[in-house]
């Protein structure tokens, strides 16, 4: 029989709680294994019923937004140049 203080605060003495969890899992191990097996069989039946996915059919090649890509590259390059040419504001602590 477990003491009521352990049920109210199980972290007070976790070594007494672990055997109880182990006994509980041993009792339910059969039903847990049955549920896992049933779930695996359900997935196998579902996979057999459905055909494998196929890639979509593309009718035309997508056009690359070249202008936007070049503008992004120019903006990034401008940002790097701006950041590298900024004046360093350091005081007398150097």
Backbone atoms as SQL, in Angstrom:
CREATE TABLE atoms (id INTEGER PRIMARY KEY, chain TEXT, resi INTEGER, resn TEXT, atom TEXT, x REAL, y REAL, z REAL);
INSERT INTO atoms VALUES
  (1, 'A', 1, 'UNK', 'N', 0.845, -1.180, 0.000),
  (2, 'A', 1, 'UNK', 'CA', 0.000, 0.000, 0.000),
  (3, 'A', 1, 'UNK', 'C', 0.890, 1.243, 0.000),
  (4, 'A', 2, 'UNK', 'N', 0.570, 2.150, -0.868),
  (5, 'A', 2, 'UNK', 'CA', 1.376, 3.360, -0.974),
  (6, 'A', 2, 'UNK', 'C', 0.881, 4.406, 0.007),
  (7, 'A', 3, 'UNK', 'N', 1.766, 5.177, 0.394),
  (8, 'A', 3, 'UNK', 'CA', 1.482, 6.244, 1.331),
  (9, 'A', 3, 'UNK', 'C', 0.887, 7.441, 0.556),
  (10, 'A', 4, 'UNK', 'N', -0.051, 8.148, 1.162),
  (11, 'A', 4, 'UNK', 'CA', -0.761, 9.243, 0.481),
  (12, 'A', 4, 'UNK', 'C', 0.152, 10.400, 0.101),
  (13, 'A', 5, 'UNK', 'N', 1.208, 10.643, 0.877),
  (14, 'A', 5, 'UNK', 'CA', 2.098, 11.755, 0.549),
  (15, 'A', 5, 'UNK', 'C', 2.852, 11.486, -0.747),
  (16, 'A', 6, 'UNK', 'N', 3.116, 10.214, -1.065),
  (17, 'A', 6, 'UNK', 'CA', 3.787, 9.877, -2.313),
  (18, 'A', 6, 'UNK', 'C', 2.867, 10.137, -3.497),
  (19, 'A', 7, 'UNK', 'N', 1.578, 9.884, -3.339),
  (20, 'A', 7, 'UNK', 'CA', 0.631, 10.138, -4.415),
  (21, 'A', 7, 'UNK', 'C', 0.442, 11.633, -4.650),
  (22, 'A', 8, 'UNK', 'N', 0.507, 12.419, -3.582),
  (23, 'A', 8, 'UNK', 'CA', 0.339, 13.864, -3.731),
  (24, 'A', 8, 'UNK', 'C', 1.571, 14.502, -4.360),
  (25, 'A', 9, 'UNK', 'N', 2.764, 14.019, -3.995),
  (26, 'A', 9, 'UNK', 'CA', 4.005, 14.571, -4.512),
  (27, 'A', 9, 'UNK', 'C', 4.922, 13.407, -4.898),
  (28, 'A', 10, 'UNK', 'N', 4.774, 12.846, -6.111),
  (29, 'A', 10, 'UNK', 'CA', 5.580, 11.676, -6.486),
  (30, 'A', 10, 'UNK', 'C', 7.063, 11.977, -6.618),
  (31, 'A', 11, 'UNK', 'N', 7.453, 13.230, -6.807),
  (32, 'A', 11, 'UNK', 'CA', 8.871, 13.549, -6.960),
  (33, 'A', 11, 'UNK', 'C', 9.586, 13.617, -5.614),
  (34, 'A', 12, 'UNK', 'N', 8.832, 13.497, -4.534),
  (35, 'A', 12, 'UNK', 'CA', 9.445, 13.530, -3.220),
  (36, 'A', 12, 'UNK', 'C', 10.331, 12.295, -3.025),
  (37, 'A', 13, 'UNK', 'N', 9.874, 11.153, -3.523),
  (38, 'A', 13, 'UNK', 'CA', 10.652, 9.924, -3.445),
  (39, 'A', 13, 'UNK', 'C', 10.396, 9.119, -4.711),
  (40, 'A', 14, 'UNK', 'N', 11.070, 9.445, -5.829),
  (41, 'A', 14, 'UNK', 'CA', 10.774, 8.785, -7.104),
  (42, 'A', 14, 'UNK', 'C', 11.169, 7.316, -7.126),
  (43, 'A', 15, 'UNK', 'N', 12.056, 6.882, -6.235),
  (44, 'A', 15, 'UNK', 'CA', 12.460, 5.475, -6.252),
  (45, 'A', 15, 'UNK', 'C', 11.325, 4.565, -5.831),
  (46, 'A', 16, 'UNK', 'N', 10.377, 5.048, -5.080),
  (47, 'A', 16, 'UNK', 'CA', 9.222, 4.230, -4.705),
  (48, 'A', 16, 'UNK', 'C', 8.167, 4.222, -5.805),
  (49, 'A', 17, 'UNK', 'N', 8.215, 5.213, -6.662),
  (50, 'A', 17, 'UNK', 'CA', 7.227, 5.310, -7.730),
  (51, 'A', 17, 'UNK', 'C', 7.609, 4.445, -8.930),
  (52, 'A', 18, 'UNK', 'N', 8.915, 4.279, -9.188),
  (53, 'A', 18, 'UNK', 'CA', 9.366, 3.521, -10.354),
  (54, 'A', 18, 'UNK', 'C', 8.918, 2.059, -10.337),
  (55, 'A', 19, 'UNK', 'N', 9.007, 1.322, -9.219),
  (56, 'A', 19, 'UNK', 'CA', 8.502, -0.058, -9.240),
  (57, 'A', 19, 'UNK', 'C', 7.011, -0.145, -9.540),
  (58, 'A', 20, 'UNK', 'N', 6.265, 0.832, -9.067),
  (59, 'A', 20, 'UNK', 'CA', 4.820, 0.838, -9.335),
  (60, 'A', 20, 'UNK', 'C', 4.547, 1.021, -10.828),
  (61, 'A', 21, 'UNK', 'N', 5.314, 1.910, -11.480),
  (62, 'A', 21, 'UNK', 'CA', 5.162, 2.112, -12.920),
  (63, 'A', 21, 'UNK', 'C', 5.554, 0.840, -13.665),
  (64, 'A', 22, 'UNK', 'N', 6.631, 0.181, -13.226),
  (65, 'A', 22, 'UNK', 'CA', 7.068, -1.061, -13.854),
  (66, 'A', 22, 'UNK', 'C', 6.016, -2.153, -13.763),
  (67, 'A', 23, 'UNK', 'N', 5.392, -2.314, -12.582),
  (68, 'A', 23, 'UNK', 'CA', 4.325, -3.314, -12.433),
  (69, 'A', 23, 'UNK', 'C', 3.144, -2.982, -13.319),
  (70, 'A', 24, 'UNK', 'N', 2.805, -1.714, -13.400),
  (71, 'A', 24, 'UNK', 'CA', 1.672, -1.300, -14.225),
  (72, 'A', 24, 'UNK', 'C', 1.926, -1.602, -15.695),
  (73, 'A', 25, 'UNK', 'N', 3.173, -1.344, -16.168),
  (74, 'A', 25, 'UNK', 'CA', 3.494, -1.630, -17.568),
  (75, 'A', 25, 'UNK', 'C', 3.525, -3.126, -17.840),
  (76, 'A', 26, 'UNK', 'N', 4.012, -3.935, -16.864),
  (77, 'A', 26, 'UNK', 'CA', 4.035, -5.381, -17.060),
  (78, 'A', 26, 'UNK', 'C', 2.624, -5.936, -17.183),
  (79, 'A', 27, 'UNK', 'N', 1.700, -5.408, -16.413),
  (80, 'A', 27, 'UNK', 'CA', 0.315, -5.876, -16.468),
  (81, 'A', 27, 'UNK', 'C', -0.314, -5.516, -17.799),
  (82, 'A', 28, 'UNK', 'N', 0.010, -4.345, -18.332),
  (83, 'A', 28, 'UNK', 'CA', -0.612, -3.864, -19.566),
  (84, 'A', 28, 'UNK', 'C', 0.207, -4.174, -20.822),
  (85, 'A', 29, 'UNK', 'N', 1.295, -4.890, -20.696),
  (86, 'A', 29, 'UNK', 'CA', 2.182, -5.142, -21.836),
  (87, 'A', 29, 'UNK', 'C', 1.472, -5.891, -22.950),
  (88, 'A', 30, 'UNK', 'N', 0.637, -6.835, -22.604),
  (89, 'A', 30, 'UNK', 'CA', -0.093, -7.600, -23.623),
  (90, 'A', 30, 'UNK', 'C', -1.034, -6.732, -24.422),
  (91, 'A', 31, 'UNK', 'N', -1.787, -5.889, -23.738),
  (92, 'A', 31, 'UNK', 'CA', -2.730, -5.035, -24.454),
  (93, 'A', 31, 'UNK', 'C', -2.002, -3.962, -25.267),
  (94, 'A', 32, 'UNK', 'N', -0.863, -3.472, -24.774),
  (95, 'A', 32, 'UNK', 'CA', -0.081, -2.497, -25.537),
  (96, 'A', 32, 'UNK', 'C', 0.474, -3.144, -26.800),
  (97, 'A', 33, 'UNK', 'N', 1.011, -4.379, -26.680),
  (98, 'A', 33, 'UNK', 'CA', 1.544, -5.085, -27.842),
  (99, 'A', 33, 'UNK', 'C', 0.440, -5.375, -28.850),
  (100, 'A', 34, 'UNK', 'N', -0.743, -5.737, -28.373),
  (101, 'A', 34, 'UNK', 'CA', -1.862, -6.008, -29.275),
  (102, 'A', 34, 'UNK', 'C', -2.267, -4.744, -30.029),
  (103, 'A', 35, 'UNK', 'N', -2.298, -3.621, -29.348),
  (104, 'A', 35, 'UNK', 'CA', -2.683, -2.364, -30.000),
  (105, 'A', 35, 'UNK', 'C', -1.650, -1.952, -31.046),
  (106, 'A', 36, 'UNK', 'N', -0.361, -2.131, -30.745),
  (107, 'A', 36, 'UNK', 'CA', 0.685, -1.779, -31.704),
  (108, 'A', 36, 'UNK', 'C', 0.606, -2.693, -32.923),
  (109, 'A', 37, 'UNK', 'N', 0.385, -3.995, -32.692),
  (110, 'A', 37, 'UNK', 'CA', 0.280, -4.943, -33.806),
  (111, 'A', 37, 'UNK', 'C', -0.926, -4.617, -34.674),
  (112, 'A', 38, 'UNK', 'N', -2.054, -4.327, -34.049),
  (113, 'A', 38, 'UNK', 'CA', -3.261, -3.979, -34.795),
  (114, 'A', 38, 'UNK', 'C', -3.043, -2.709, -35.617),
  (115, 'A', 39, 'UNK', 'N', -2.374, -1.730, -35.030),
  (116, 'A', 39, 'UNK', 'CA', -2.090, -0.500, -35.769),
  (117, 'A', 39, 'UNK', 'C', -1.178, -0.749, -36.951),
  (118, 'A', 40, 'UNK', 'N', -0.170, -1.613, -36.783),
  (119, 'A', 40, 'UNK', 'CA', 0.734, -1.922, -37.894),
  (120, 'A', 40, 'UNK', 'C', -0.012, -2.640, -39.012),
  (121, 'A', 41, 'UNK', 'N', -0.909, -3.545, -38.644),
  (122, 'A', 41, 'UNK', 'CA', -1.682, -4.258, -39.671),
  (123, 'A', 41, 'UNK', 'C', -2.628, -3.300, -40.399),
  (124, 'A', 42, 'UNK', 'N', -3.198, -2.346, -39.682),
  (125, 'A', 42, 'UNK', 'CA', -4.088, -1.369, -40.303),
  (126, 'A', 42, 'UNK', 'C', -3.319, -0.526, -41.319),
  (127, 'A', 43, 'UNK', 'N', -2.089, -0.139, -40.970),
  (128, 'A', 43, 'UNK', 'CA', -1.290, 0.658, -41.894),
  (129, 'A', 43, 'UNK', 'C', -0.934, -0.148, -43.135),
  (130, 'A', 44, 'UNK', 'N', -0.639, -1.448, -42.956),
  (131, 'A', 44, 'UNK', 'CA', -0.296, -2.284, -44.098),
  (132, 'A', 44, 'UNK', 'C', -1.494, -2.443, -45.029),
  (133, 'A', 45, 'UNK', 'N', -2.686, -2.634, -44.468),
  (134, 'A', 45, 'UNK', 'CA', -3.893, -2.768, -45.294),
  (135, 'A', 45, 'UNK', 'C', -4.174, -1.458, -46.020),
  (136, 'A', 46, 'UNK', 'N', -4.012, -0.341, -45.337),
  (137, 'A', 46, 'UNK', 'CA', -4.235, 0.960, -45.958),
  (138, 'A', 46, 'UNK', 'C', -3.248, 1.191, -47.099),
  (139, 'A', 47, 'UNK', 'N', -1.993, 0.770, -46.909),
  (140, 'A', 47, 'UNK', 'CA', -0.980, 0.951, -47.951),
  (141, 'A', 47, 'UNK', 'C', -1.274, 0.081, -49.164),
  (142, 'A', 48, 'UNK', 'N', -1.854, -1.105, -48.952),
  (143, 'A', 48, 'UNK', 'CA', -2.172, -1.977, -50.074),
  (144, 'A', 48, 'UNK', 'C', -3.356, -1.445, -50.870),
  (145, 'A', 49, 'UNK', 'N', -4.295, -0.818, -50.208),
  (146, 'A', 49, 'UNK', 'CA', -5.500, -0.314, -50.876),
  (147, 'A', 49, 'UNK', 'C', -5.226, 0.922, -51.719),
  (148, 'A', 50, 'UNK', 'N', -4.273, 1.729, -51.329),
  (149, 'A', 50, 'UNK', 'CA', -4.017, 2.989, -52.022),
  (150, 'A', 50, 'UNK', 'C', -2.813, 2.851, -52.958),
  (151, 'A', 51, 'UNK', 'N', -2.915, 3.366, -54.169),
  (152, 'A', 51, 'UNK', 'CA', -1.761, 3.312, -55.072),
  (153, 'A', 51, 'UNK', 'C', -0.678, 4.275, -54.602),
  (154, 'A', 52, 'UNK', 'N', 0.558, 4.044, -54.997),
  (155, 'A', 52, 'UNK', 'CA', 1.629, 4.954, -54.570),
  (156, 'A', 52, 'UNK', 'C', 1.446, 6.332, -55.208),
  (157, 'A', 53, 'UNK', 'N', 1.891, 7.378, -54.543),
  (158, 'A', 53, 'UNK', 'CA', 1.742, 8.724, -55.106),
  (159, 'A', 53, 'UNK', 'C', 2.590, 8.898, -56.353),
  (160, 'A', 54, 'UNK', 'N', 2.082, 9.673, -57.277),
  (161, 'A', 54, 'UNK', 'CA', 2.801, 9.951, -58.529),
  (162, 'A', 54, 'UNK', 'C', 3.114, 11.437, -58.612),
  (163, 'A', 55, 'UNK', 'N', 4.199, 11.773, -59.276),
  (164, 'A', 55, 'UNK', 'CA', 4.510, 13.199, -59.405),
  (165, 'A', 55, 'UNK', 'C', 3.507, 13.886, -60.330),
  (166, 'A', 56, 'UNK', 'N', 3.243, 15.165, -60.111),
  (167, 'A', 56, 'UNK', 'CA', 2.290, 15.877, -60.964),
  (168, 'A', 56, 'UNK', 'C', 2.836, 16.046, -62.380),
  (169, 'A', 57, 'UNK', 'N', 1.924, 16.131, -63.323),
  (170, 'A', 57, 'UNK', 'CA', 2.315, 16.357, -64.719),
  (171, 'A', 57, 'UNK', 'C', 2.468, 17.848, -64.958),
  (172, 'A', 58, 'UNK', 'N', 3.631, 18.234, -65.456),
  (173, 'A', 58, 'UNK', 'CA', 3.913, 19.640, -65.716),
  (174, 'A', 58, 'UNK', 'C', 3.698, 19.889, -67.203),
  (175, 'A', 59, 'UNK', 'N', 2.847, 20.868, -67.509),
  (176, 'A', 59, 'UNK', 'CA', 2.542, 21.146, -68.912),
  (177, 'A', 59, 'UNK', 'C', 3.525, 22.133, -69.525),
  (178, 'A', 60, 'UNK', 'N', 4.042, 23.063, -68.722),
  (179, 'A', 60, 'UNK', 'CA', 4.997, 24.038, -69.256),
  (180, 'A', 60, 'UNK', 'C', 6.080, 24.293, -68.211),
  (181, 'A', 61, 'UNK', 'N', 7.230, 24.637, -68.672),
  (182, 'A', 61, 'UNK', 'CA', 8.343, 24.913, -67.765),
  (183, 'A', 61, 'UNK', 'C', 8.124, 26.250, -67.062),
  (184, 'A', 62, 'UNK', 'N', 8.404, 26.306, -65.772),
  (185, 'A', 62, 'UNK', 'CA', 8.230, 27.585, -65.071),
  (186, 'A', 62, 'UNK', 'C', 9.291, 28.596, -65.508),
  (187, 'A', 63, 'UNK', 'N', 8.882, 29.828, -65.619),
  (188, 'A', 63, 'UNK', 'CA', 9.803, 30.901, -66.019),
  (189, 'A', 63, 'UNK', 'C', 10.494, 31.438, -64.767),
  (190, 'A', 64, 'UNK', 'N', 11.800, 31.513, -64.822),
  (191, 'A', 64, 'UNK', 'CA', 12.558, 32.017, -63.685),
  (192, 'A', 64, 'UNK', 'C', 12.473, 33.542, -63.645),
  (193, 'A', 65, 'UNK', 'N', 12.229, 34.116, -62.505),
  (194, 'A', 65, 'UNK', 'CA', 12.160, 35.586, -62.393),
  (195, 'A', 65, 'UNK', 'C', 13.567, 36.177, -62.361),
  (196, 'A', 66, 'UNK', 'N', 14.191, 36.273, -63.522),
  (197, 'A', 66, 'UNK', 'CA', 15.588, 36.699, -63.602),
  (198, 'A', 66, 'UNK', 'C', 15.791, 38.126, -63.119),
  (199, 'A', 67, 'UNK', 'N', 14.862, 38.995, -63.450),
  (200, 'A', 67, 'UNK', 'CA', 15.016, 40.399, -63.062),
  (201, 'A', 67, 'UNK', 'C', 14.989, 40.530, -61.543),
  (202, 'A', 68, 'UNK', 'N', 14.076, 39.833, -60.908),
  (203, 'A', 68, 'UNK', 'CA', 13.964, 39.913, -59.448),
  (204, 'A', 68, 'UNK', 'C', 15.219, 39.328, -58.797),
  (205, 'A', 69, 'UNK', 'N', 15.741, 38.238, -59.359),
  (206, 'A', 69, 'UNK', 'CA', 16.958, 37.639, -58.807),
  (207, 'A', 69, 'UNK', 'C', 18.132, 38.604, -58.911),
  (208, 'A', 70, 'UNK', 'N', 18.271, 39.266, -60.044),
  (209, 'A', 70, 'UNK', 'CA', 19.358, 40.224, -60.198),
  (210, 'A', 70, 'UNK', 'C', 19.196, 41.406, -59.238),
  (211, 'A', 71, 'UNK', 'N', 17.976, 41.863, -59.035),
  (212, 'A', 71, 'UNK', 'CA', 17.752, 42.966, -58.095),
  (213, 'A', 71, 'UNK', 'C', 18.108, 42.559, -56.666),
  (214, 'A', 72, 'UNK', 'N', 17.804, 41.344, -56.295),
  (215, 'A', 72, 'UNK', 'CA', 18.155, 40.867, -54.952),
  (216, 'A', 72, 'UNK', 'C', 19.667, 40.799, -54.793),
  (217, 'A', 73, 'UNK', 'N', 20.364, 40.314, -55.811),
  (218, 'A', 73, 'UNK', 'CA', 21.829, 40.239, -55.752),
  (219, 'A', 73, 'UNK', 'C', 22.423, 41.638, -55.641),
  (220, 'A', 74, 'UNK', 'N', 21.913, 42.577, -56.409),
  (221, 'A', 74, 'UNK', 'CA', 22.412, 43.954, -56.348),
  (222, 'A', 74, 'UNK', 'C', 22.136, 44.560, -54.975),
  (223, 'A', 75, 'UNK', 'N', 20.959, 44.318, -54.419),
  (224, 'A', 75, 'UNK', 'CA', 20.621, 44.862, -53.102),
  (225, 'A', 75, 'UNK', 'C', 21.526, 44.266, -52.019),
  (226, 'A', 76, 'UNK', 'N', 21.792, 42.968, -52.080),
  (227, 'A', 76, 'UNK', 'CA', 22.683, 42.345, -51.107),
  (228, 'A', 76, 'UNK', 'C', 24.108, 42.883, -51.240),
  (229, 'A', 77, 'UNK', 'N', 24.577, 43.022, -52.467),
  (230, 'A', 77, 'UNK', 'CA', 25.925, 43.562, -52.686),
  (231, 'A', 77, 'UNK', 'C', 26.007, 44.998, -52.175),
  (232, 'A', 78, 'UNK', 'N', 24.972, 45.787, -52.415),
  (233, 'A', 78, 'UNK', 'CA', 24.959, 47.161, -51.923),
  (234, 'A', 78, 'UNK', 'C', 24.961, 47.194, -50.399),
  (235, 'A', 79, 'UNK', 'N', 24.255, 46.285, -49.785),
  (236, 'A', 79, 'UNK', 'CA', 24.248, 46.214, -48.321),
  (237, 'A', 79, 'UNK', 'C', 25.607, 45.858, -47.766),
  (238, 'A', 80, 'UNK', 'N', 26.307, 44.935, -48.412),
  (239, 'A', 80, 'UNK', 'CA', 27.651, 44.561, -47.960),
  (240, 'A', 80, 'UNK', 'C', 28.607, 45.737, -48.120),
  (241, 'A', 81, 'UNK', 'N', 28.542, 46.417, -49.238),
  (242, 'A', 81, 'UNK', 'CA', 29.421, 47.569, -49.461),
  (243, 'A', 81, 'UNK', 'C', 29.116, 48.665, -48.452),
  (244, 'A', 82, 'UNK', 'N', 27.858, 48.931, -48.215),
  (245, 'A', 82, 'UNK', 'CA', 27.465, 49.967, -47.248),
  (246, 'A', 82, 'UNK', 'C', 27.966, 49.620, -45.853),
  (247, 'A', 83, 'UNK', 'N', 27.789, 48.361, -45.447),
  (248, 'A', 83, 'UNK', 'CA', 28.208, 47.968, -44.099),
  (249, 'A', 83, 'UNK', 'C', 29.717, 48.000, -43.944),
  (250, 'A', 84, 'UNK', 'N', 30.443, 47.673, -44.991),
  (251, 'A', 84, 'UNK', 'CA', 31.897, 47.655, -44.872),
  (252, 'A', 84, 'UNK', 'C', 32.511, 49.047, -44.953),
  (253, 'A', 85, 'UNK', 'N', 31.800, 50.020, -45.502),
  (254, 'A', 85, 'UNK', 'CA', 32.352, 51.377, -45.601),
  (255, 'A', 85, 'UNK', 'C', 31.863, 52.305, -44.499),
  (256, 'A', 86, 'UNK', 'N', 31.054, 51.802, -43.588),
  (257, 'A', 86, 'UNK', 'CA', 30.579, 52.651, -42.487),
  (258, 'A', 86, 'UNK', 'C', 31.731, 53.015, -41.564),
  (259, 'A', 87, 'UNK', 'N', 31.682, 54.208, -41.039),
  (260, 'A', 87, 'UNK', 'CA', 32.726, 54.677, -40.143),
  (261, 'A', 87, 'UNK', 'C', 32.520, 54.010, -38.776),
  (262, 'A', 88, 'UNK', 'N', 33.610, 53.528, -38.211),
  (263, 'A', 88, 'UNK', 'CA', 33.548, 52.877, -36.910),
  (264, 'A', 88, 'UNK', 'C', 33.538, 53.953, -35.839),
  (265, 'A', 89, 'UNK', 'N', 32.562, 53.916, -34.955),
  (266, 'A', 89, 'UNK', 'CA', 32.449, 54.932, -33.905),
  (267, 'A', 89, 'UNK', 'C', 32.919, 54.322, -32.594),
  (268, 'A', 90, 'UNK', 'N', 34.220, 54.349, -32.413),
  (269, 'A', 90, 'UNK', 'CA', 34.769, 53.840, -31.157),
  (270, 'A', 90, 'UNK', 'C', 35.293, 55.015, -30.350),
  (271, 'A', 91, 'UNK', 'N', 35.173, 54.862, -29.079),
  (272, 'A', 91, 'UNK', 'CA', 35.599, 55.949, -28.212),
  (273, 'A', 91, 'UNK', 'C', 37.041, 55.804, -27.774),
  (274, 'A', 92, 'UNK', 'N', 37.341, 56.388, -26.640),
  (275, 'A', 92, 'UNK', 'CA', 38.702, 56.402, -26.118),
  (276, 'A', 92, 'UNK', 'C', 39.053, 55.114, -25.393),
  (277, 'A', 93, 'UNK', 'N', 38.192, 54.131, -25.379),
  (278, 'A', 93, 'UNK', 'CA', 38.449, 52.906, -24.618),
  (279, 'A', 93, 'UNK', 'C', 39.335, 51.926, -25.362),
  (280, 'A', 94, 'UNK', 'N', 39.669, 52.179, -26.622),
  (281, 'A', 94, 'UNK', 'CA', 40.480, 51.238, -27.403),
  (282, 'A', 94, 'UNK', 'C', 41.901, 51.206, -26.929);
